[in-house]
Amino acid sequence: MKKLISIVLLLILPFITFVFKSDAKEDVTVSAGEGDYSLILCGFDEAAENTDSIILAKYISADNSLNFIQIPRDTYHDAASYKKINSLYPSRRASGDDRKDALKALEMDIEENLGINIDASIGYTMDTFVSVIDAIGGVDLDLPKAFSIYDSKGNEILSLSDGENHIDGKDALLFVRARNGYTGGDISRIDAQKIFLSSFLGKIKNDVSLTDIIKGCVETRNGWTLNVKIGDLFKIIMKNKGRISNVDMKYATLPGVAALGNNGVSYFYLSHKSSIELLNSLGFQSDHFDPNSVFLNNDDKTSRDVYYQDIGYYIYDDKTLSEIDLSSR
């Protein structure tokens, strides 16, 4: 399996880099839905194997857009072992599933309960994340004001200045994982991930060589879990060769409210109507959101209130991400 993953990574990533850097020779015309591709990206911590990061991604060929929607890790999920969506994967691992099967089960659960189509799923460990960032020479973050991150004891562990900051893999992990430094807690941490994702993709598009990509693949091959049909992905890439370098990217979080449940545990409760609205506006086309009511806790008033309310949300692009306030406490 490890050898197969190495081969797949060595095929996919250099090829995608080649396409991103190719200039379009002619306009490409596609019909709605033709050439679309959606996947889910999941980041796992090594200790408990909780899903620390869940990101839906969809490429829409008709308007050459790439849209990302984050699912907060504390999202209430009635069928999960700890009633949180991030416990679905480790529960499957504890029951005997290997990483690939557990990731596939998570993919299918999200696909069914969001009422969307997902073509593939990719999982990675936190060590893999660090190694990838180091392999491409780090990432530059452009922040509107100075910002610091603290550990659970209040000690400063990362200080970033206003303007451009060059960070390596270790500091990148602190930036996207820590929540003690953010006044907005986990929601601010999710917004920090948007800023990082934009910077990371910008570097991949404009400033990464094939050598760096291959190096990253080799160094991190043991940390990836892939449920990808290579043939389908290559068809999408080849059809849109030359256009992807100018792709329009947008970023959002599933709408909801972070609150304490009646059991004293922190959850993120989703809004039914607003989640459907966001999914559809970014091209995911939800046709039967939450058919099993897993996102609703009928025994909790806050959950009921949020579920049936319209909850505001923001859709950012690479320019408006600068409006996010990552105030440290």
TORKOL-4160 file (C-alpha; in steps of 0.2 Angstrom, whole numbers, padded with zeros to 4 digits, m for minus):
329
<pt num="1" X="0000" Y="0000" Z="0000"/>
<pt num="2" X="0014" Y="0012" Z="0004"/>
<pt num="3" X="0022" Y="0009" Z="m0012"/>
<pt num="4" X="0006" Y="0012" Z="m0021"/>
<pt num="5" X="0003" Y="0028" Z="m0012"/>
<pt num="6" X="0021" Y="0034" Z="m0017"/>
<pt num="7" X="0017" Y="0030" Z="m0035"/>
<pt num="8" X="0001" Y="0039" Z="m0035"/>
<pt num="9" X="0008" Y="0055" Z="m0027"/>
<pt num="10" X="0023" Y="0055" Z="m0039"/>
<pt num="11" X="0010" Y="0055" Z="m0053"/>
<pt num="12" X="m0003" Y="0067" Z="m0047"/>
<pt num="13" X="0007" Y="0081" Z="m0039"/>
<pt num="14" X="0020" Y="0085" Z="m0053"/>
<pt num="15" X="0006" Y="0083" Z="m0066"/>
<pt num="16" X="m0005" Y="0096" Z="m0057"/>
<pt num="17" X="0010" Y="0107" Z="m0055"/>
<pt num="18" X="0013" Y="0106" Z="m0074"/>
<pt num="19" X="m0005" Y="0110" Z="m0078"/>
<pt num="20" X="m0006" Y="0125" Z="m0065"/>
<pt num="21" X="0009" Y="0132" Z="m0074"/>
<pt num="22" X="0004" Y="0129" Z="m0092"/>
<pt num="23" X="m0002" Y="0144" Z="m0102"/>
<pt num="24" X="m0019" Y="0143" Z="m0111"/>
<pt num="25" X="m0018" Y="0141" Z="m0129"/>
<pt num="26" X="m0036" Y="0143" Z="m0133"/>
<pt num="27" X="m0053" Y="0146" Z="m0125"/>
<pt num="28" X="m0061" Y="0131" Z="m0118"/>
<pt num="29" X="m0080" Y="0129" Z="m0118"/>
<pt num="30" X="m0089" Y="0117" Z="m0106"/>
<pt num="31" X="m0107" Y="0115" Z="m0102"/>
<pt num="32" X="m0114" Y="0116" Z="m0084"/>
<pt num="33" X="m0108" Y="0101" Z="m0074"/>
<pt num="34" X="m0096" Y="0095" Z="m0087"/>
<pt num="35" X="m0078" Y="0093" Z="m0080"/>
<pt num="36" X="m0083" Y="0097" Z="m0062"/>
<pt num="37" X="m0074" Y="0088" Z="m0048"/>
<pt num="38" X="m0076" Y="0088" Z="m0029"/>
<pt num="39" X="m0066" Y="0080" Z="m0015"/>
<pt num="40" X="m0064" Y="0081" Z="0003"/>
<pt num="41" X="m0047" Y="0085" Z="0012"/>
<pt num="42" X="m0045" Y="0078" Z="0030"/>
<pt num="43" X="m0031" Y="0082" Z="0042"/>
<pt num="44" X="m0028" Y="0070" Z="0056"/>
<pt num="45" X="m0019" Y="0072" Z="0072"/>
<pt num="46" X="m0007" Y="0057" Z="0076"/>
<pt num="47" X="m0012" Y="0054" Z="0094"/>
<pt num="48" X="m0031" Y="0051" Z="0094"/>
<pt num="49" X="m0033" Y="0052" Z="0075"/>
<pt num="50" X="m0046" Y="0065" Z="0077"/>
<pt num="51" X="m0051" Y="0074" Z="0061"/>
<pt num="52" X="m0043" Y="0091" Z="0065"/>
<pt num="53" X="m0047" Y="0099" Z="0048"/>
<pt num="54" X="m0062" Y="0094" Z="0036"/>
<pt num="55" X="m0062" Y="0104" Z="0020"/>
<pt num="56" X="m0074" Y="0102" Z="0005"/>
<pt num="57" X="m0066" Y="0107" Z="m0012"/>
<pt num="58" X="m0075" Y="0108" Z="m0029"/>
<pt num="59" X="m0068" Y="0113" Z="m0046"/>
<pt num="60" X="m0082" Y="0120" Z="m0057"/>
<pt num="61" X="m0076" Y="0119" Z="m0075"/>
<pt num="62" X="m0090" Y="0130" Z="m0083"/>
<pt num="63" X="m0084" Y="0146" Z="m0074"/>
<pt num="64" X="m0066" Y="0140" Z="m0069"/>
<pt num="65" X="m0069" Y="0141" Z="m0050"/>
<pt num="66" X="m0062" Y="0132" Z="m0036"/>
<pt num="67" X="m0072" Y="0133" Z="m0020"/>
<pt num="68" X="m0068" Y="0127" Z="m0002"/>
<pt num="69" X="m0080" Y="0125" Z="0012"/>
<pt num="70" X="m0074" Y="0120" Z="0029"/>
<pt num="71" X="m0084" Y="0109" Z="0041"/>
<pt num="72" X="m0079" Y="0114" Z="0059"/>
<pt num="73" X="m0072" Y="0099" Z="0069"/>
<pt num="74" X="m0084" Y="0102" Z="0083"/>
<pt num="75" X="m0099" Y="0100" Z="0072"/>
<pt num="76" X="m0113" Y="0091" Z="0081"/>
<pt num="77" X="m0116" Y="0074" Z="0073"/>
<pt num="78" X="m0129" Y="0063" Z="0082"/>
<pt num="79" X="m0122" Y="0047" Z="0075"/>
<pt num="80" X="m0104" Y="0050" Z="0080"/>
<pt num="81" X="m0096" Y="0042" Z="0095"/>
<pt num="82" X="m0093" Y="0059" Z="0104"/>
<pt num="83" X="m0107" Y="0068" Z="0095"/>
<pt num="84" X="m0094" Y="0077" Z="0085"/>
<pt num="85" X="m0090" Y="0075" Z="0067"/>
<pt num="86" X="m0071" Y="0074" Z="0070"/>
<pt num="87" X="m0074" Y="0057" Z="0080"/>
<pt num="88" X="m0081" Y="0048" Z="0065"/>
<pt num="89" X="m0064" Y="0043" Z="0058"/>
<pt num="90" X="m0056" Y="0037" Z="0074"/>
<pt num="91" X="m0071" Y="0027" Z="0078"/>
<pt num="92" X="m0070" Y="0017" Z="0062"/>
<pt num="93" X="m0051" Y="0015" Z="0065"/>
<pt num="94" X="m0055" Y="0009" Z="0083"/>
<pt num="95" X="m0067" Y="m0004" Z="0076"/>
<pt num="96" X="m0053" Y="m0011" Z="0065"/>
<pt num="97" X="m0054" Y="m0001" Z="0048"/>
<pt num="98" X="m0038" Y="0003" Z="0040"/>
<pt num="99" X="m0035" Y="0021" Z="0036"/>
<pt num="100" X="m0041" Y="0020" Z="0018"/>
<pt num="101" X="m0058" Y="0012" Z="0023"/>
<pt num="102" X="m0060" Y="0024" Z="0038"/>
<pt num="103" X="m0057" Y="0039" Z="0027"/>
<pt num="104" X="m0070" Y="0031" Z="0014"/>
<pt num="105" X="m0083" Y="0029" Z="0028"/>
<pt num="106" X="m0081" Y="0047" Z="0033"/>
<pt num="107" X="m0082" Y="0053" Z="0015"/>
<pt num="108" X="m0098" Y="0043" Z="0012"/>
<pt num="109" X="m0106" Y="0050" Z="0029"/>
<pt num="110" X="m0102" Y="0068" Z="0024"/>
<pt num="111" X="m0108" Y="0065" Z="0006"/>
<pt num="112" X="m0125" Y="0057" Z="0012"/>
<pt num="113" X="m0128" Y="0069" Z="0026"/>
<pt num="114" X="m0124" Y="0085" Z="0016"/>
<pt num="115" X="m0133" Y="0078" Z="0001"/>
<pt num="116" X="m0119" Y="0082" Z="m0011"/>
<pt num="117" X="m0108" Y="0072" Z="m0022"/>
<pt num="118" X="m0090" Y="0069" Z="m0018"/>
<pt num="119" X="m0078" Y="0061" Z="m0031"/>
<pt num="120" X="m0063" Y="0058" Z="m0020"/>
<pt num="121" X="m0056" Y="0060" Z="m0002"/>
<pt num="122" X="m0038" Y="0063" Z="0003"/>
<pt num="123" X="m0031" Y="0062" Z="0021"/>
<pt num="124" X="m0015" Y="0067" Z="0028"/>
<pt num="125" X="m0006" Y="0068" Z="0046"/>
<pt num="126" X="0000" Y="0083" Z="0054"/>
<pt num="127" X="0018" Y="0078" Z="0052"/>
<pt num="128" X="0014" Y="0076" Z="0033"/>
<pt num="129" X="0008" Y="0094" Z="0033"/>
<pt num="130" X="0024" Y="0100" Z="0041"/>
<pt num="131" X="0035" Y="0091" Z="0029"/>
<pt num="132" X="0025" Y="0097" Z="0013"/>
<pt num="133" X="0027" Y="0115" Z="0019"/>
<pt num="134" X="0045" Y="0113" Z="0022"/>
<pt num="135" X="0048" Y="0104" Z="0005"/>
<pt num="136" X="0041" Y="0119" Z="m0004"/>
<pt num="137" X="0052" Y="0131" Z="0005"/>
<pt num="138" X="0039" Y="0137" Z="0017"/>
<pt num="139" X="0024" Y="0149" Z="0014"/>
<pt num="140" X="0022" Y="0168" Z="0015"/>
<pt num="141" X="0008" Y="0175" Z="0025"/>
<pt num="142" X="0002" Y="0193" Z="0022"/>
<pt num="143" X="m0007" Y="0199" Z="0038"/>
<pt num="144" X="m0015" Y="0216" Z="0040"/>
<pt num="145" X="m0009" Y="0217" Z="0058"/>
<pt num="146" X="0003" Y="0209" Z="0070"/>
<pt num="147" X="m0003" Y="0193" Z="0078"/>
<pt num="148" X="0003" Y="0181" Z="0092"/>
<pt num="149" X="m0002" Y="0163" Z="0096"/>
<pt num="150" X="m0001" Y="0156" Z="0114"/>
<pt num="151" X="m0001" Y="0139" Z="0122"/>
<pt num="152" X="m0014" Y="0133" Z="0134"/>
<pt num="153" X="m0003" Y="0141" Z="0148"/>
<pt num="154" X="m0003" Y="0158" Z="0141"/>
<pt num="155" X="0015" Y="0157" Z="0134"/>
<pt num="156" X="0018" Y="0165" Z="0117"/>
<pt num="157" X="0023" Y="0152" Z="0105"/>
<pt num="158" X="0022" Y="0161" Z="0088"/>
<pt num="159" X="0023" Y="0180" Z="0084"/>
<pt num="160" X="0019" Y="0187" Z="0067"/>
<pt num="161" X="0021" Y="0205" Z="0061"/>
<pt num="162" X="0010" Y="0215" Z="0051"/>
<pt num="163" X="0014" Y="0213" Z="0032"/>
<pt num="164" X="0023" Y="0198" Z="0025"/>
<pt num="165" X="0029" Y="0184" Z="0036"/>
<pt num="166" X="0038" Y="0169" Z="0030"/>
<pt num="167" X="0034" Y="0153" Z="0040"/>
<pt num="168" X="0041" Y="0135" Z="0039"/>
<pt num="169" X="0031" Y="0119" Z="0042"/>
<pt num="170" X="0032" Y="0120" Z="0061"/>
<pt num="171" X="0025" Y="0137" Z="0062"/>
<pt num="172" X="0012" Y="0134" Z="0049"/>
<pt num="173" X="0005" Y="0120" Z="0059"/>
<pt num="174" X="0004" Y="0132" Z="0074"/>
<pt num="175" X="m0005" Y="0145" Z="0064"/>
<pt num="176" X="m0018" Y="0133" Z="0057"/>
<pt num="177" X="m0021" Y="0122" Z="0073"/>
<pt num="178" X="m0019" Y="0133" Z="0088"/>
<pt num="179" X="m0035" Y="0141" Z="0095"/>
<pt num="180" X="m0029" Y="0148" Z="0112"/>
<pt num="181" X="m0022" Y="0164" Z="0103"/>
<pt num="182" X="m0038" Y="0168" Z="0094"/>
<pt num="183" X="m0052" Y="0179" Z="0102"/>
<pt num="184" X="m0064" Y="0169" Z="0091"/>
<pt num="185" X="m0058" Y="0152" Z="0097"/>
<pt num="186" X="m0061" Y="0138" Z="0085"/>
<pt num="187" X="m0070" Y="0149" Z="0072"/>
<pt num="188" X="m0055" Y="0161" Z="0071"/>
<pt num="189" X="m0044" Y="0146" Z="0069"/>
<pt num="190" X="m0054" Y="0140" Z="0054"/>
<pt num="191" X="m0053" Y="0157" Z="0047"/>
<pt num="192" X="m0034" Y="0156" Z="0049"/>
<pt num="193" X="m0034" Y="0141" Z="0039"/>
<pt num="194" X="m0042" Y="0150" Z="0025"/>
<pt num="195" X="m0028" Y="0163" Z="0025"/>
<pt num="196" X="m0015" Y="0149" Z="0025"/>
<pt num="197" X="m0024" Y="0139" Z="0011"/>
<pt num="198" X="m0024" Y="0154" Z="0000"/>
<pt num="199" X="m0006" Y="0158" Z="0003"/>
<pt num="200" X="m0001" Y="0139" Z="0000"/>
<pt num="201" X="m0011" Y="0138" Z="m0016"/>
<pt num="202" X="m0004" Y="0154" Z="m0022"/>
<pt num="203" X="0014" Y="0147" Z="m0020"/>
<pt num="204" X="0009" Y="0131" Z="m0028"/>
<pt num="205" X="0003" Y="0141" Z="m0043"/>
<pt num="206" X="0017" Y="0153" Z="m0045"/>
<pt num="207" X="0033" Y="0148" Z="m0036"/>
<pt num="208" X="0035" Y="0129" Z="m0034"/>
<pt num="209" X="0046" Y="0118" Z="m0045"/>
<pt num="210" X="0043" Y="0100" Z="m0050"/>
<pt num="211" X="0058" Y="0096" Z="m0040"/>
<pt num="212" X="0051" Y="0103" Z="m0024"/>
<pt num="213" X="0034" Y="0094" Z="m0028"/>
<pt num="214" X="0043" Y="0077" Z="m0031"/>
<pt num="215" X="0054" Y="0079" Z="m0015"/>
<pt num="216" X="0038" Y="0083" Z="m0005"/>
<pt num="217" X="0030" Y="0067" Z="m0012"/>
<pt num="218" X="0044" Y="0056" Z="m0007"/>
<pt num="219" X="0047" Y="0063" Z="0010"/>
<pt num="220" X="0029" Y="0062" Z="0015"/>
<pt num="221" X="0022" Y="0046" Z="0006"/>
<pt num="222" X="0019" Y="0037" Z="0022"/>
<pt num="223" X="0007" Y="0051" Z="0029"/>
<pt num="224" X="m0006" Y="0051" Z="0015"/>
<pt num="225" X="m0022" Y="0041" Z="0013"/>
<pt num="226" X="m0030" Y="0042" Z="m0004"/>
<pt num="227" X="m0047" Y="0037" Z="m0011"/>
<pt num="228" X="m0045" Y="0044" Z="m0028"/>
<pt num="229" X="m0049" Y="0037" Z="m0046"/>
<pt num="230" X="m0033" Y="0043" Z="m0055"/>
<pt num="231" X="m0041" Y="0042" Z="m0072"/>
<pt num="232" X="m0056" Y="0053" Z="m0068"/>
<pt num="233" X="m0045" Y="0066" Z="m0060"/>
<pt num="234" X="m0033" Y="0066" Z="m0075"/>
<pt num="235" X="m0048" Y="0069" Z="m0087"/>
<pt num="236" X="m0053" Y="0084" Z="m0077"/>
<pt num="237" X="m0035" Y="0091" Z="m0077"/>
<pt num="238" X="m0032" Y="0088" Z="m0096"/>
<pt num="239" X="m0049" Y="0096" Z="m0101"/>
<pt num="240" X="m0045" Y="0111" Z="m0091"/>
<pt num="241" X="m0026" Y="0112" Z="m0095"/>
<pt num="242" X="m0020" Y="0131" Z="m0095"/>
<pt num="243" X="m0036" Y="0137" Z="m0087"/>
<pt num="244" X="m0032" Y="0131" Z="m0069"/>
<pt num="245" X="m0018" Y="0144" Z="m0067"/>
<pt num="246" X="m0031" Y="0158" Z="m0067"/>
<pt num="247" X="m0044" Y="0149" Z="m0057"/>
<pt num="248" X="m0056" Y="0159" Z="m0046"/>
<pt num="249" X="m0055" Y="0153" Z="m0028"/>
<pt num="250" X="m0068" Y="0156" Z="m0014"/>
<pt num="251" X="m0068" Y="0151" Z="0004"/>
<pt num="252" X="m0082" Y="0148" Z="0017"/>
<pt num="253" X="m0087" Y="0139" Z="0032"/>
<pt num="254" X="m0103" Y="0129" Z="0034"/>
<pt num="255" X="m0115" Y="0141" Z="0043"/>
<pt num="256" X="m0119" Y="0138" Z="0061"/>
<pt num="257" X="m0116" Y="0143" Z="0079"/>
<pt num="258" X="m0103" Y="0138" Z="0092"/>
<pt num="259" X="m0111" Y="0135" Z="0109"/>
<pt num="260" X="m0111" Y="0124" Z="0124"/>
<pt num="261" X="m0123" Y="0110" Z="0124"/>
<pt num="262" X="m0134" Y="0106" Z="0138"/>
<pt num="263" X="m0121" Y="0093" Z="0143"/>
<pt num="264" X="m0108" Y="0106" Z="0145"/>
<pt num="265" X="m0098" Y="0101" Z="0130"/>
<pt num="266" X="m0094" Y="0113" Z="0116"/>
<pt num="267" X="m0102" Y="0110" Z="0099"/>
<pt num="268" X="m0104" Y="0119" Z="0082"/>
<pt num="269" X="m0123" Y="0118" Z="0078"/>
<pt num="270" X="m0127" Y="0119" Z="0059"/>
<pt num="271" X="m0141" Y="0129" Z="0052"/>
<pt num="272" X="m0151" Y="0118" Z="0040"/>
<pt num="273" X="m0157" Y="0132" Z="0028"/>
<pt num="274" X="m0141" Y="0142" Z="0028"/>
<pt num="275" X="m0130" Y="0127" Z="0025"/>
<pt num="276" X="m0140" Y="0122" Z="0010"/>
<pt num="277" X="m0140" Y="0139" Z="0003"/>
<pt num="278" X="m0121" Y="0140" Z="0005"/>
<pt num="279" X="m0118" Y="0123" Z="m0003"/>
<pt num="280" X="m0128" Y="0127" Z="m0018"/>
<pt num="281" X="m0121" Y="0145" Z="m0020"/>
<pt num="282" X="m0103" Y="0137" Z="m0021"/>
<pt num="283" X="m0109" Y="0123" Z="m0033"/>
<pt num="284" X="m0110" Y="0108" Z="m0022"/>
<pt num="285" X="m0129" Y="0106" Z="m0026"/>
<pt num="286" X="m0136" Y="0099" Z="m0010"/>
<pt num="287" X="m0152" Y="0090" Z="m0015"/>
<pt num="288" X="m0156" Y="0082" Z="0002"/>
<pt num="289" X="m0147" Y="0090" Z="0016"/>
<pt num="290" X="m0147" Y="0080" Z="0033"/>
<pt num="291" X="m0159" Y="0067" Z="0028"/>
<pt num="292" X="m0155" Y="0057" Z="0045"/>
<pt num="293" X="m0156" Y="0073" Z="0056"/>
<pt num="294" X="m0138" Y="0069" Z="0062"/>
<pt num="295" X="m0135" Y="0088" Z="0064"/>
<pt num="296" X="m0149" Y="0091" Z="0075"/>
<pt num="297" X="m0150" Y="0088" Z="0094"/>
<pt num="298" X="m0169" Y="0088" Z="0098"/>
<pt num="299" X="m0165" Y="0088" Z="0116"/>
<pt num="300" X="m0155" Y="0104" Z="0116"/>
<pt num="301" X="m0164" Y="0121" Z="0114"/>
<pt num="302" X="m0148" Y="0129" Z="0106"/>
<pt num="303" X="m0147" Y="0116" Z="0093"/>
<pt num="304" X="m0165" Y="0117" Z="0088"/>
<pt num="305" X="m0165" Y="0136" Z="0088"/>
<pt num="306" X="m0149" Y="0137" Z="0076"/>
<pt num="307" X="m0155" Y="0122" Z="0065"/>
<pt num="308" X="m0171" Y="0131" Z="0060"/>
<pt num="309" X="m0164" Y="0149" Z="0059"/>
<pt num="310" X="m0155" Y="0158" Z="0045"/>
<pt num="311" X="m0137" Y="0160" Z="0050"/>
<pt num="312" X="m0126" Y="0173" Z="0041"/>
<pt num="313" X="m0110" Y="0168" Z="0033"/>
<pt num="314" X="m0096" Y="0175" Z="0022"/>
<pt num="315" X="m0089" Y="0169" Z="0006"/>
<pt num="316" X="m0071" Y="0176" Z="0004"/>
<pt num="317" X="m0060" Y="0177" Z="m0011"/>
<pt num="318" X="m0041" Y="0179" Z="m0011"/>
<pt num="319" X="m0043" Y="0198" Z="m0009"/>
<pt num="320" X="m0056" Y="0199" Z="0004"/>
<pt num="321" X="m0047" Y="0187" Z="0015"/>
<pt num="322" X="m0037" Y="0202" Z="0021"/>
<pt num="323" X="m0053" Y="0208" Z="0030"/>
<pt num="324" X="m0053" Y="0193" Z="0042"/>
<pt num="325" X="m0048" Y="0199" Z="0060"/>
<pt num="326" X="m0037" Y="0187" Z="0068"/>
<pt num="327" X="m0035" Y="0197" Z="0084"/>
<pt num="328" X="m0025" Y="0188" Z="0097"/>
<pt num="329" X="m0031" Y="0189" Z="0115"/>
